[in-house]
Amino acid sequence: MSIDNPFFHRGAIRRAEFFQGREAEISQILGLLRNGQSVSLIGPRRIGKSSLLMHLCRPEVRAPFNLQPPKAVFVLLDCQELGGSPPEEVYEALLTKILDAAADTNINIEPINQPGTYRGLDRALHQISRSDVPVAVFLDEFELLAANEHLTPYFFARLRGLTTKYGLAFLTASQRPLFAITAEEEILSSPFFNIFVTLPLGLFTQEEGRTLLKTRLATTSITFSAQLRDHLLYLVGPHPFFLHIAGYHAFQAVQQENFTDGDYTQIDNATEIEANSHLWYLWHNLSPEEQYALAIADGPIDVLRQLDQQCLLCPTANKYSYSSEILRRFVRRQEVAGLVQAGPFVIDFQRHQTWAEGELISLTTSQFNILVRLCQYEGQVVRGEDLETAVWGEVLVDDPDRLKTLIKRLRRAIDPFGSWVVSERGVGYALRAPG
């Protein structure tokens, strides 16, 4: 990877000058924490949760809210290290972080003789509370702590107790809502899980996406045309992780002498190859019902909202649409039980329904049957007699124009995608991209 390419981020963004956007979320979170309110930050993998937590810990970010040292103690703990730890190790990790942060605020804390105990943690927070300094504890990858089999409801109840006694506020970050990240109902029933305001972390705004592309290029001699910027946002949507991937490959392409602005095949292909493993992860972590709803961009409202929360679908005025073109292309390549996907069409056999680019279209039984056969053999020529058999069975009728008439009506019914049904004179028809 070229060191000159500014779109190098694939993990958490650790340097303040590289962090972009999230102004609304920063203001909301710090406002809540300032008032002692715990927050549950939820968002899909690679949406920027860890980057945001690191950014919130920076004194200059907290200063407008009067939460910079020495006026507040902020602690960040990565729960990946504690997924299988007993309570003693969790208490010790929390205490160590709090003591380090307290030292930065010049709060003198007497030596703690029992670092691996709740009592030791309680004593440290008691001493901080006498200085009237608020404490906020950030728990990244919180689902790993919630699913830790060594941690009992009593452990989480004690954490809740610290919020009551000392005004301690928690900020947890997880991929799913708190009620969905533990299979143990006994754990979920702990009062700890009832103190949070839920805040989804989703896609950038379009403006934040454009600003990211522009800011990354500011230190280089390379520029992206308005057409290229629009294409990148169309290709990957305003998704911070995917924008870094697409921006990287666009930067590499623009550097080449033979680059032609408007021909983005190379950029698209390279971006899709790199993004594929992430899309694969997202797809295989969906339930069959969610996969079905994503394929048709429709379904029960609670499922659609979940897909929206996972940054896969975006609500518009009267429907849901894919968050990016690379996602739409990926979904079209997947096998979904009961569906056939080809070109702009998604067909449900059991429900006898057809969608074209997310729009439900009305077809007669004959039109439906012929479109199904064409979609099943996308790109291949289906002989006329095979299409007639699919529609009318083995009944022979001496009417050479009846198939032509049906095809003409089908093209009208699927407008503006009628040109996808291509005639191969003397042989049959094929479903093929026009042009």
Number of C-alpha atoms within 10 A of each C-alpha: 8 9 7 12 18 19 25 15 15 12 11 17 17 14 10 13 9 13 16 19 16 17 9 8 16 16 15 13 19 21 15 15 22 18 11 19 20 25 22 24 27 23 22 19 17 17 22 21 23 23 18 22 22 19 20 19 18 14 16 15 17 21 13 11 13 15 24 18 20 16 15 23 26 25 24 21 20 17 22 14 14 18 20 17 15 14 19 14 16 23 21 18 19 19 24 16 16 24 22 13 20 24 14 13 16 10 17 13 15 9 11 15 10 14 20 19 17 20 14 18 22 19 19 20 24 15 16 22 16 10 11 12 21 21 26 25 20 25 25 22 21 27 22 20 23 24 16 17 15 13 19 16 17 13 18 19 16 16 18 20 16 17 19 12 12 20 21 23 26 24 24 25 28 23 22 21 18 21 15 11 17 19 11 15 10 10 22 19 14 17 16 19 16 13 15 17 13 15 16 18 21 22 25 18 14 14 10 18 21 18 14 22 22 14 14 18 18 11 10 11 8 13 15 17 11 10 10 18 18 14 17 28 22 14 23 26 24 24 22 24 21 25 23 21 23 27 28 21 21 24 20 18 17 17 14 9 7 8 14 10 12 10 10 15 9 12 21 19 14 15 24 21 9 14 19 14 11 12 17 13 11 14 19 10 11 15 11 13 13 19 21 21 18 25 25 26 25 20 16 10 10 9 18 22 17 15 21 20 21 23 22 25 24 19 14 8 5 6 13 22 20 24 22 21 18 22 21 21 15 16 21 19 10 15 13 16 11 11 19 20 23 20 17 17 22 24 23 18 15 8 9 13 15 25 20 18 17 18 17 16 14 14 17 11 11 16 18 18 20 22 25 23 18 20 23 15 14 17 18 14 17 20 14 19 13 15 20 20 14 16 20 14 10 11 9 9 9 7 8 9 9 12 17 14 10 16 21 13 15 21 18 13 16 22 12 10 18 17 16 19 22 18 18 13 8 8 12 18 20 22 24 20 14 10 5
